[in-house]
Amino acid sequence: MRNRDSIRFAPFGEILKAKGFTWLNLIDRNLFSAQDLAGWLDLGEQIGIAFTIMQYAKFDIDAIRSGRLIIPTLPSP
């Protein structure tokens, strides 16, 4: 999965899940900084990717709350 900037987000999801981020709403600028997220994801100087992840998370959460986005439930493995 790539966005228009060719950033692959799927690997970051696995890293975040391994660190205990099991809910999208945990990726919130009010809880931690983009610098923190960049460090957890080992992004080095690419802090813009961390900001992008946080912004997309906010957009998705807003869309879910408004009913514009429905994420299907996946069966447990």
C-alpha positions, 0 to 999 in steps of 0.5 A: 500500500502506497500513498501518492508520495510512495511511502509504504506504510504497511511495515510501520503498522507491524512495528507499531503493533509489536510496540503495543499500538493496537488501536488507531486512536493511540497515534495521537499528537496529544499523547506523544510527539512526531519525534517520539514516533520517528524514534520508535519507527527508526526513521532517523531524520525522516520525521516527515514520515512520522508527521504523515502517519499521525496526520493520516491516523487523524483523518481516518479517526475523524472519518470513522467517527463521522461514518465516512469510513468503515473498517471491517473486522478481521477474524482472529488468527 
